[in-house]
Amino acid sequence: MKSKPLHIKLDQKQEKLKSKLNMQDDVVFKQIFIPGYEVSGLFVFVNGTMDYPAFNEIVLDLSAAQVESRQPVSIEQLVISKICSVREQDVETYETAIEHIFDGKTLLFIEGMANGYALNLEKEKVRTLGEPSTERVVRGPKLGFIESLQENIGLIRQYSNHPNLIVKQQKFGTMEKREVALIYYEGKASDSLLKEVNKRINEVKATDLQDSGMLEELIEDTALTPFPQIQNTERPDKVLAALQEGRVVIMVDGSPFALMAPTTITMLLQSPDDYYERWVAGSFLRILRYLSLFVTVFLSGIYISLVSFNPGLLPSELAMTIAGTRENVPFPPFVEAIIMEVTIELLREAGIRLPSPIGKTVGLVGGVIIGQAAVQANIVSSLMVIIVSITTITSFTVPQYSFGLAFRALRFGAMIFAAVLGLYGTTLFFIIVISHLSKLTSFQEPYFQPMDFIGKKTWRDAFLRLPKRKKGGDSFEPVRRQNS
C-alpha cells in the first residue's frame, strides 16, 4: 500500500491522524501559537510517556519566539533551532507518524509545512540500579542490569572503555517493536561466530520479544533438551568476562538479563565468587558444585535402587536401620520418594510466587511441618526425608537457575529408571545423560568442550581455579575459548 503524504493544513493533519488512530483516548493533541510568525503548531504524543519538563521548555521557547529585525529567520529555521537537541528525524507520511507516536516519540507539526518532526521527549520508566536478585555474591560488584537497554549498554561501557567494544542495535517484532543489541569485542569474537549469531537472530525478525528468554529459545541449537545452551546473567562483570573470552553478548530492551554465547557446561557452574576469593576456596567451591549436581540427580535413585533391588550391597547394620525406619511405611521406596520430591517442588514453587516474607515462611515452615507429619503418619520414612532435604539443598548450589532447574527435572527420570532396573537403571540413566550432553552444541561449539581437554590448557580452569599468576590471565577470566 502506497504511503500517503501529510496534508499542508494543520487541521487536516489532526483530523486525519485522529481517524487513523481510531480516536484513542491516550493520544494527546496539543496546539500552540507562535505569535511572532502568526502560525500554529501541533504536538501529538501518547499520554504518560512524556518528559513534561523538557516538553514545557520547548513549548515556552516556541510560544515566546519573535521575528528579529536584524537577521530574520524563517519559521522552519526557528523551529529547527529550538528542537535541535531532541530532533530525531522528519516525518513525511501518516504511516511513519503513527509508528513514531506509538514508539514513544512526540510529533511536532507547523502550519503551512508538509513535513513534521519526531522528537525524543520520552521519559523511560525504569527502576534504579541495584544488586542482582538471582546472582548475589559475597564479594564483588553489587550492581546489576535493569530493564532499560541503553542503561545496560552504558553499564558495560562504564566497565570497559576499549574502542574495540562493538555494539550493534536493531529492532524486531511485528506488533511490539523491541530493540536488540549485539555486543562483542572486534578481533576477539570469531567471524564464524558473529556470522552464525547474526544469521539466527535475523531468522526471528517477525517474532514479538517480551524478554531475552524468548529470544534464547528461538536461537539455541536445539529445543529438545532440558539444558540451556545460552548463558544468561544480570551481572555486568560476567558480561565483560564473556566479551574478553571472545563470546558474543545479546541484550533485549525491557529485559535485565543478558545472553552470552557460546556456552559450555563448566561456564554454567562457575560463579564470580570463584575469582574474587582465594584460589583454594574457589577451587573447593567449584568441586563442591560438581558433587552437588551428582547428588541432586542420583541420590534419590540410588536410595530406591539399594532399598528395592540391591539391599545386599549395604552394610548389615545400615540395612537393618533402613528396614527399621520403613517398618510401618505402606508404600514402596519409589512412591515414597515421589511423594516427598513432588511436595518439595510444590513448596519451592509456591515460595517463589508468593510475596518474599510469606514465601520464605511457607518454604521453611511448610517443609518442616509436612516432613515431620509425614514421618509420624508413617507415609514416608525418616531417612527419605533426610535424602530429599539433601537433594533440595544441593540443587541450590548451581549458580545458573535454569541449569539447576534442568537437573531438578532429571532427578525424576533417575528415580523412574532406578525403580524399574535398580542400580543398572541408575547407571544406564547416567550414561544417557552424559551421552546427551556430549552431543549438545552451543552455536556449533561442543557443550562439553572443557571435558575434551587432551592437548589443551583450558582444563585448568574447568574444575579448579588455579592462582592467577599461574594462569597469566585477567582477574576475572573463566574458560578461554579459542577463536576459530
ZIDAUR-V158733 format. One record per pair of residues at least 24 apart in sequence whose ideal C-beta (glycine too) atoms are under 8 Angstrom apart, sorted by the first residue. I is the first residue (numbers start at 1). J is the second residue. If there is no record, write none. Layout:
# ZIDAUR-V158733
I;J + I;J
This chain:
# ZIDAUR-V158733
3;92 + 3;93 + 3;94 + 3;95 + 3;96 + 4;93 + 4;94 + 4;95 + 5;92 + 5;93 + 5;114 + 6;91 + 6;92 + 6;93 + 6;94 + 6;97 + 6;109 + 6;114 + 6;115 + 6;116 + 7;114 + 8;112 + 8;113 + 8;114 + 9;111 + 10;40 + 10;41 + 10;42 + 10;109 + 10;110 + 10;111 + 13;42 + 13;109 + 13;116 + 14;42 + 16;94 + 17;44 + 17;94 + 17;97 + 17;98 + 20;94 + 20;98 + 21;98 + 21;101 + 27;101 + 32;59 + 32;62 + 32;63 + 33;63 + 34;62 + 34;63 + 34;65 + 34;75 + 34;78 + 34;110 + 35;63 + 35;65 + 35;66 + 36;65 + 36;66 + 36;67 + 37;65 + 37;67 + 37;75 + 37;78 + 39;75 + 39;110 + 39;111 + 39;112 + 40;110 + 40;111 + 41;79 + 41;108 + 41;109 + 41;110 + 41;111 + 42;107 + 42;108 + 42;109 + 42;110 + 43;106 + 43;107 + 43;108 + 44;97 + 44;101 + 44;106 + 44;107 + 44;109 + 45;101 + 45;105 + 45;106 + 45;107 + 45;121 + 46;101 + 46;102 + 46;104 + 49;104 + 49;122 + 49;123 + 50;106 + 50;121 + 50;122 + 50;123 + 51;121 + 51;122 + 51;123 + 52;123 + 54;86 + 54;121 + 55;106 + 55;121 + 58;82 + 58;83 + 58;86 + 58;119 + 58;121 + 75;110 + 75;112 + 75;113 + 76;110 + 76;113 + 79;108 + 79;110 + 79;117 + 83;108 + 83;117 + 83;119 + 86;119 + 86;120 + 86;121 + 87;117 + 87;118 + 87;119 + 87;120 + 88;117 + 88;118 + 88;119 + 88;120 + 89;117 + 89;118 + 90;115 + 90;116 + 90;117 + 90;118 + 91;115 + 91;116 + 91;117 + 91;118 + 103;177 + 124;148 + 124;150 + 126;151 + 129;155 + 132;233 + 132;234 + 132;235 + 133;234 + 134;234 + 134;401 + 135;233 + 135;234 + 135;235 + 135;238 + 135;271 + 135;272 + 135;399 + 137;271 + 137;272 + 137;273 + 137;276 + 138;273 + 138;277 + 139;273 + 139;276 + 139;277 + 140;237 + 140;272 + 140;273 + 140;276 + 141;235 + 141;236 + 141;237 + 143;235 + 143;236 + 144;234 + 144;235 + 144;236 + 144;256 + 145;234 + 145;235 + 145;236 + 145;251 + 145;256 + 145;257 + 145;258 + 146;256 + 147;253 + 147;254 + 147;255 + 147;256 + 148;253 + 149;179 + 149;181 + 149;251 + 149;252 + 149;253 + 149;254 + 152;236 + 152;251 + 152;256 + 152;258 + 153;181 + 153;183 + 153;251 + 155;236 + 156;183 + 156;236 + 156;239 + 156;240 + 156;243 + 156;249 + 158;236 + 159;236 + 159;237 + 159;239 + 159;240 + 160;240 + 160;243 + 164;188 + 165;243 + 172;201 + 172;204 + 172;205 + 172;207 + 172;209 + 173;206 + 173;207 + 173;208 + 173;209 + 174;206 + 174;207 + 174;208 + 175;208 + 176;208 + 176;209 + 176;210 + 178;208 + 178;209 + 178;210 + 178;252 + 178;253 + 178;254 + 179;252 + 179;253 + 180;209 + 180;215 + 180;250 + 180;251 + 180;252 + 180;253 + 181;250 + 181;251 + 181;252 + 181;253 + 182;248 + 182;249 + 182;250 + 183;239 + 183;243 + 183;248 + 183;249 + 183;250 + 183;251 + 184;243 + 184;247 + 184;248 + 184;249 + 185;243 + 185;244 + 185;246 + 188;243 + 188;244 + 188;245 + 188;246 + 188;483 + 189;246 + 189;247 + 189;248 + 189;483 + 190;246 + 190;483 + 190;484 + 192;444 + 192;484 + 193;246 + 193;247 + 193;248 + 193;261 + 193;262 + 193;443 + 193;483 + 193;484 + 194;248 + 196;443 + 196;444 + 197;248 + 197;250 + 197;261 + 197;443 + 201;250 + 209;252 + 210;254 + 211;252 + 211;254 + 211;255 + 211;257 + 212;250 + 212;251 + 212;252 + 212;255 + 212;257 + 212;258 + 212;259 + 213;255 + 213;257 + 215;250 + 215;252 + 215;259 + 216;259 + 219;250 + 220;442 + 221;440 + 221;441 + 221;442 + 221;443 + 221;444 + 222;440 + 225;436 + 225;440 + 226;405 + 226;406 + 226;409 + 226;410 + 227;265 + 227;403 + 227;406 + 227;437 + 227;440 + 227;447 + 228;263 + 228;268 + 228;400 + 228;402 + 228;403 + 228;406 + 229;261 + 229;262 + 229;263 + 229;440 + 229;441 + 229;442 + 229;443 + 229;447 + 230;259 + 230;260 + 230;261 + 230;262 + 230;263 + 230;442 + 231;259 + 231;260 + 231;261 + 231;263 + 231;267 + 231;268 + 231;400 + 232;257 + 232;258 + 232;259 + 232;260 + 232;400 + 232;402 + 233;257 + 233;258 + 233;260 + 234;258 + 235;272 + 237;272 + 237;476 + 238;272 + 240;476 + 241;474 + 241;476 + 241;477 + 241;478 + 242;478 + 244;474 + 244;477 + 245;477 + 245;478 + 245;479 + 245;480 + 245;481 + 246;480 + 246;481 + 246;483 + 247;481 + 261;442 + 261;443 + 262;441 + 262;442 + 262;443 + 262;444 + 262;445 + 262;481 + 263;442 + 263;447 + 264;442 + 264;445 + 264;446 + 264;447 + 264;448 + 264;449 + 264;450 + 264;479 + 264;481 + 265;437 + 265;447 + 265;448 + 265;450 + 265;451 + 266;450 + 266;461 + 266;462 + 266;463 + 266;478 + 266;479 + 267;478 + 267;479 + 268;398 + 268;399 + 268;400 + 268;403 + 269;293 + 269;398 + 269;399 + 269;400 + 269;403 + 270;399 + 270;478 + 270;479 + 271;399 + 272;476 + 274;465 + 275;465 + 275;475 + 275;476 + 275;477 + 275;478 + 276;476 + 279;465 + 279;466 + 279;467 + 279;468 + 282;465 + 283;463 + 283;464 + 283;465 + 283;466 + 286;463 + 286;464 + 286;465 + 287;463 + 287;464 + 288;397 + 289;397 + 289;398 + 289;399 + 290;463 + 291;394 + 292;394 + 292;395 + 292;397 + 292;398 + 293;394 + 293;398 + 293;407 + 295;390 + 295;391 + 295;394 + 296;391 + 296;394 + 296;395 + 296;404 + 296;407 + 296;408 + 296;411 + 297;407 + 297;410 + 297;411 + 297;414 + 297;433 + 298;411 + 298;414 + 298;426 + 298;429 + 298;430 + 299;387 + 299;390 + 299;391 + 299;394 + 300;337 + 300;341 + 300;387 + 300;388 + 300;391 + 300;411 + 300;414 + 300;415 + 300;418 + 301;411 + 301;414 + 301;415 + 301;417 + 301;418 + 301;425 + 301;426 + 301;429 + 302;418 + 302;423 + 302;426 + 303;333 + 303;337 + 303;383 + 303;384 + 303;387 + 304;333 + 304;334 + 304;337 + 304;415 + 304;418 + 304;419 + 305;418 + 305;422 + 305;423 + 305;425 + 305;426 + 306;423 + 307;333 + 308;332 + 308;333 + 308;334 + 308;418 + 308;419 + 308;422 + 309;421 + 309;422 + 309;423 + 310;422 + 310;423 + 313;423 + 321;383 + 322;381 + 322;383 + 325;381 + 325;382 + 325;383 + 326;381 + 326;383 + 328;378 + 329;378 + 329;379 + 329;380 + 329;381 + 330;378 + 330;379 + 331;379 + 331;380 + 332;419 + 333;384 + 333;419 + 334;415 + 334;416 + 334;418 + 334;419 + 336;379 + 336;380 + 336;381 + 336;384 + 337;384 + 337;387 + 337;388 + 337;415 + 338;412 + 338;415 + 339;374 + 339;379 + 339;380 + 340;371 + 340;374 + 340;380 + 340;384 + 340;385 + 340;388 + 341;388 + 341;391 + 341;411 + 341;412 + 341;415 + 343;370 + 343;374 + 344;388 + 344;392 + 345;408 + 348;392 + 445;481 + 449;479 + 449;481 + 450;479
